[in-house]
Amino acid sequence: MNRQPALILAVHGTRDPHGTAVAHSLALRVEEITRQPTHLAFADVLTPTVGDVAARLPGPVVVVPAFLASGYHVRTDIPHQLAKAGRADAVLTPALGAHPAVVATAHRRLTAAGHQTGDAVVLACAGTSDERARAELRDSAHALARRLDTPVSLGYIATGGPTVTEQVTRLRAQGHTRVAVATWLLAPGLFHDRLAGSGAD
């Protein structure tokens, strides 16, 4: 009899309790939809780690990285944790950012936040030094631009440039009276809080 794979939802981790609550809610929602146990694990900051959870689960394991691009944690950290836990057999799915539903959600939330036709838009990403992940983020910005039918500039919060603030300043200097920021983040936390000072409307 084949055993159904155990599902691990791998998130980054944050010390912000609201962000952690979102992660737990996401895992519960996935469990509700898939009708199979979903184990929440953290790639960084919090425990249990992905390796901790994978090591204690019997049978096959599928790990879904709840990340919006395939940067360091997806390409290097999580596979390393799985290998160290003796779970080189685990299946690691792609990151979530490429899925059309994520872009649709960013669009919906941007509209709910007050975006108006004609506003300049910055897609605010955590940032990465991985060029492949940066290419994925550019693709996400293009996908959102197609949905909005307006150009979308990419801005970084922590790693890389231009920063979100630099992009907002540049767009204002070009004559845009309103600049909106679409957050390419999955949960509240330090990076999301930094956006309040970006100068966007």
Secondary structure, DSSP 8 states (H G I E B T S, - for coil): -----EEEEEE---S-HHHHHHHHHHHHHHHHHHTS-EEEEESSSSSSBHHHHHHH--S-EEEEE--SS--HIIIIIHHHHHHHTT-TT-EE---STTSHHHHHHHHHHHHHTT--TT-EEEEEEEE-S-HHHHHHHHHHHHHHHHHHTS-EEEEEEEESSSBHHHHHHHHHHTT-S-EEEEEE-SS-SHHHHHGGGS---
